[in-house]
Amino acid sequence: MGLLTFKGGLHPYDGKELSKDKAITEYLPQGEMVYPLSQHIGAPAVACVKKGDNVLVGQKIAEAGGFVSANIFSSVSGKVLKIEPRLTVSGNKVNSIVIENDGFYNKTEFHPVEMMTRENILAAVREAGIVGLGGAGFPTHVKLSPKEPDKIDHIIINAAECEPYITADYRQMMETPEDLISGLNIILSMFPQAKGVIGIEDNKPEAIKKLTELCAQEERIEVASLRTKYPQGAERSLIYAVTGRSINSSMLPADAGCIVDNVATAIAIHEAVTLGKPLYERVVTVTGDAIAQPGNFKVKSGTNAAELVDAAGGFKTEPEKVISGGPMMGMALSTLNVPCQKAFSSLLCFTRDEVAACEPSNCIRCGRCVTVCPAGLMPTKLSEIADHGDFALFDQLNGCECVECGCCSYVCPAKRRLTQSMKTGRREALALRRRQK
């Protein structure tokens, strides 16, 4: 069977050799812990503790503020110092619970699911505060509650990890593959008509081999080898590669009979259901040419990002650019004094800011951005329309189908800021839609 893939995309230098062979090590935080009440898509959580309260590891400190929202749990034991706005990776100040870490890590009692019914599994996932850990942060219990569950025929695990440098999911596949398969089986138990597919890029042959061997006796699970190409892990790209079905911005994966979760999310589902453990820690890759000892760390939510640099041996050279997430879609940080949140997958530190070093020039009409666009758009034309503020035309020419992957900017020989313009155009066009409604 040939490698599965999608139309468009590109293959940037992936940098994974820096950390892919570094085993996951647990990091215990030293300073105060900060828990933003908005760590997910949807309504912010509502604090259910107050200043002076003592808390335990795994204790709920904020409750979901609606159906599309998620609970938040303490990752340390200690005392609530304050609830106040704190800076986050987004660059915004968000109301946050600040806890003094007592260093003892005393845990609350966990209760696994006893009867594996669909309702009990959903309740456990919702209670555990699980969200998409690949970066989007969409509440998982919402994703597992499609309007027509009987029409779901594919549960796809996004094990592509297509963003350069990040190896957190890869290490979990190598070290705890049984937990991944258990999480997928739990999801499959909710959808009797579905089969499970673990999609892995072919630059991870060891993971493909290991999971193929472990899934040999699993009747409803198969491992799919994907061509190494960015953005293979985007939902639309992955669904097309695995099933041949296309979806657009007005559709959900469920409309194509699919549910997509990434590796870390499936493992979190396993822990929530079989152990009763809520989501309060995750694996984070700390890497880049400015880091002395790149590695993968199990990090407790609320940990200050600056501590992760120290955990990875500190800086060997002072970085020009620091990114939360991947280099293609991540967020550049102006300070390391921000907390690690649920969707904090990596911390990348680079000695040189290659984007800032490039001066944009005039478009030469080469068409490379059109060739690589996974959504089949014309980024050079759409970015020009967005820059001129004609957001109605931007929408008319399907600009809102942009997935903001960054391929167009990466491949542009004129170094134009195409993705930035497309992001602005998409945001304003969607706002225009809402106003017109």
N, C-alpha and C positions, 0 to 999 in steps of 0.2 A: 504494500500500500504506500503510495507517495505521501510526502509531507503535506500536511494541510496548511492552507494559508488564505490570504484575502487580497483584494486588489489595492494597489498603492503601497505606501509604507517605504521604509528604508532600513539600513543596517548600520547604525552609528557604532563607534568604538564603545565596547560595553564595560570595560574596566573591572569586570567581575573577578578577575584573577587576584585582585588585592585582598579580597575577603572570603571568597567562596570555599576555601578549605579551612577557615577558622571556625572551630566549634563554638556553639552558643555557650556563653558564660553568663552567670547571673550577676547583676550589678545591684548592690544595696545602696540606696541614696543616702546622702549625708545631711543635706540642708532641709529647709522647710519645703513642704509639698504644696503645689498649687493645682487646683482642679477647676478649670473653666466649666461653667454650667452649659456652655454650648460647644460640644465636641462632635456634633453630628448634624446631618441635614435635618431640618425640621425645627419644631419649637424647642427653646432652651429648657433644660431640666430645672426643677424647683428645689432649692435647698431644703432638706428635712433635718438639718442639724443647726445649731446656733453657737455663737462664741462661747467658749468655755467647756463645751461638751467633750467628753472622752470618746474616742472611736477605736475600732479594731480593724485589722486587715479583713477585707471582704464585707465590711459593714456598708449598707446603703447610706450615702450622704446627700443624694439628690434624686428626686423622683421625676420620671418622664412628665413633660408638660403637655402631653397630648398623645394621640395614637402614633403620629410620626414624630417620635422623640425617643429618648433612651435614658435609663437609670444610670447613675454614676456611683461608683464605690470607692471607698478609701483603700489605698494600697499599702498603708502603714498603720501602725497603732500610734496613738498620741492624742493631742488636744487641739481642738479647733481654735485658731488664733483670731481669725477675722473672716468676714465675707465682704470682698471689695473688688473693684475692677482691676484686672491685671492684663499686661500685654501678652498676646498669644502669637503663634507663628503666622497668623493672617495679617499681622501688623495692627490689629484692632485691640482695644481694651475690652475685655469681656468679664462680666461679674463672675467671681471665682471664690471657691472655698479654700482657705489657706490653713494647712494643718502642720503643727509642730511634730516632727518625727521623733518618737522617744527611743528608736533604735531596737526595740524588743520584738516587733513584728508579731504581736499576739493576734491570733486569728479568731474570727467568729466561727460558729458551727455551720458547715455546709450540708445541704440536703439534696441528694441525687433524686432524679425522677424514678419512681417505683413502677408505675404503670405507663408503658411507652405508647400512649395514645397520641393522636395528632394534637389534641387540645393541650395535653400535658407538656408535650415537647414545645409547642408554641409559647405556652406560659413560661416555661423555663428559659427559653431564649430571650423572651421579652424581659423577664425579671433580671436576667444576668446582664442586661444592658449591652448586648452584642450589636455592633454595627459593622458595616463593610470596612475591613481593615486594610484594603488595598489602597486607600486614599480618599475615597468618596465619603465614607462615614454615613451611609444610608442605613437606617435601622433595619436589622435583619429580620425581625419578626414581621415587618411590613412586607418585605420581599417574599417571605414564606407564606403570605396570605393572599394569593392571587384570587381574582373574582371567580375564575373557573378552574379550580385545581385539577379536575379530571382531564383538562386539555394539556397539562404539563407532561411532556414526554422526554425532556432532556434536563438533567441536573448537571451543569457543567462546572467543574472546578478549574478556576483560572490559576494554573500553575506555570504560566508562561514567564512571569516576572520579567517582562520585556524592557522595563526601564533600565538604562545602563547603571552600573555600579551596585545596585541593590541585590543582596543575596540572602535576606532574612527568610523568605519563603523556601529557597533552595535548601538552606540548612535545616529547616523544619522537616522538609521532605526526606532528607538524609538521616536525621536523628530521631524523628518521631513519626514515621510514615503510617504506623498502625493507628495513631490518633486521627490522622487525616482520613483514612479509610473508614474509621468508626464514625467520624462526623458526617461523611458522605452517606453512609448507610442509614444514619439517623434521619437525614433529609429525605432519602429515598423511601423510608418507611412511611412518610407523609404523602407520597405521590406514587401509588401502586402502578400507574401506567408508565412511569418514567424509567429511563436507564441513566446511569451515571457515567460521565466522561471526564477524565482528568487530562487536561490539555497541557503538555509540557513542550517547551521549545527544544529543538535538537542540539542546542549548545549545552544541554544538561544531560548527557548520555547516562551518567551514573544514576541520576534520579529516575530516568525512564526505565532503566533496567531493574532497579530496586522495586519500583511501584508495579511494574509489569509482573514481576515474580510474585509479589504479595497479592495481586489482584487475579492471579491465575484461577483461583477457586471461587472468585466472586462472580456469580452468574449475571448480576446486573451492572457491573462496573467494568469499564475498559479504559486503557491508557491510549491517548492519541498523541502522536508525535507531530509537533507543529514546526513549520519552517521558522528559523530564527529571523525575525523581522519586527521592527517597531512600527505601529503600536499593536502587536499581536494580542496583548492582554486587554485591550479596550473591549467593552462588552459587545459592541456591534461587530468588530473585527473577529472576535473569538466565536461568536454565534455563527457568523458566515463561514468561517474556516471549518467548524465542526459539523454544521448542519446544512450549509448552503443557503440558509434563509437570511433575508435582508430585513432590517428594521430601520426606521428613521427616528427623528427627534420627537415625533408625536406618538411614538409607540413605546411600550415597555417590552423587555425580554419575554415576559409572560404571553404577550400577543403573538410571539413566534413559538410558543410552547416550551420556553426555556426559563430556567432560573440559573443565574451565574453567581457563584461565591468564590472568593479566593482562598488560598491554602490556610492562612492564619484564621480566617473566619470559620472555616469548617472545623479546625482544631478547637476553636473557642466554643463551638456548638457541642463538640464531644465533651469538653470539660464541664460545660454548664449542665448537660443532661446526665452524664454518667458520674460526675463528681459533685455536682451542685455548686461548682465554682463560678462566681461572677467574673466579668471581664475587668481586671484591674492591672494587668501587665501584658506585655507583648514583646516580640523579638524586634530589635532595631539594628540596622547595619550602620556602623560608623566608619566612614572610609573617605578616600580622596588622597591626592598626592601631598597634601599638607599634614596628614595624620601620621604619627609615628608608627602606630601599631594598629592598622585597620582590623576590625573584627565585628562579630555579631553578639549582641548582648540582650539578655532578657531584662527588660526595663520596666519598672513600676510606673504606672500612670502618675503624672504630677511631678516627676523628677525634672530638675532643671537641666536644660540641654548642655550647659557649660560643663556639668559633671561628666557627661558622656565623653567629652573630649579628653578629660583627665583619665577616664577609664580606658581609653584607647591610647594611652601613652603621651597625651598632649600633642601640641603642634611641633613638627620638626622644622617647619617654616611658617611664618605668619601668613594666614590665608587672605587672599583678595576677595574671595567669594565663598559664602556658606549657604547651603541650601537645605531646607527641610523637604524630604521627598526626593524624587529623581531629578536629574538635570534637565529633562525634557518638559516635565509638567509640574515640578516642585516649586516651592516658594523661596525666594532669596530672603535671607534673614539680615536685619540690620544690627541685631544683637543676639547673643547666645543666652541672654537672661529671659528665656521663655520656657514654659513647661512642656514636657512630652505628653501628647494627648493620645486618644485611642487610635487615630489614623496616622500617627507619627511613625512612619516606616523606616526612615533613614535620616542620617545627618551627614551631608557631604561637604568636605572642606577642600577647596582648591587654591593653589598658590597663585593662579592667574585667572582673572575674570575675562575670559575670551570674548564674551558678548560685548562687554563695555569697550574692549580694545578695538572693535570693528566699527568703522564709520560707514553708515549706509550710503549707497549711491543710487543713481537712477536705475530703474528696472530695465533690463536688456531684452525682455520678452523672450526668454529662453524656454519657458514653459515647464521648468523642472518642478515648480511648486504644484502644478496641475498633475504631473505624473505621479508624485508621491502622496497626494492627498487621499486618505482612505475614504473620505466622504464623496469623492468625485467632484470637488468644487474647483473654482478658479480663484485661488487666494489673492493673486496679484490684482485682479479686478475688484474683488470684494473688499480688500483692504483699502483700496483707493476710494471706493464708495463710502466706507466707514469713516475714513479720514476727512471726507467732505461733509459728513453729518447727514447723509441721505439714508436714514435707517429704514424707511419704508421700502426703498429700492433694494437695500441690503437683504431685507426679509423676502422680497419678491423673487430675488435671485437665489433663494435657498441658503442664505448665509447662516441661518440658525441651525443648519445641519452640521456646522463645524463642531468637531469634538475637542478642539483646543489642544491637539497633540503636540504641536510645535514642529512637525515635519517640514512645513513650508519654510519657516525661518531657518531651520538647520541646513536645508539644501540650497538656499538662495545664494548665488554667487555675488549678488550686489549687497548682501548682508542687510536686507530690508527687514524692518520689524513687523513682519506680516502677521504673526500670531497675536501680538499685542493689539494691533488694529482690529483683527478678527474678534478677539475677546470683547473689545469695547463695542464693536458693531453688534455682536450677538446679544450682549447685555442690554444695550439700548433698544434693539429691535424687539426683544422680548418684553421690555417695559412698555414699548409703544403698543404692542399687542394687548397688554393688560389694560392700558388706558382706553383703548378703543372698545374693549368689551364693556 
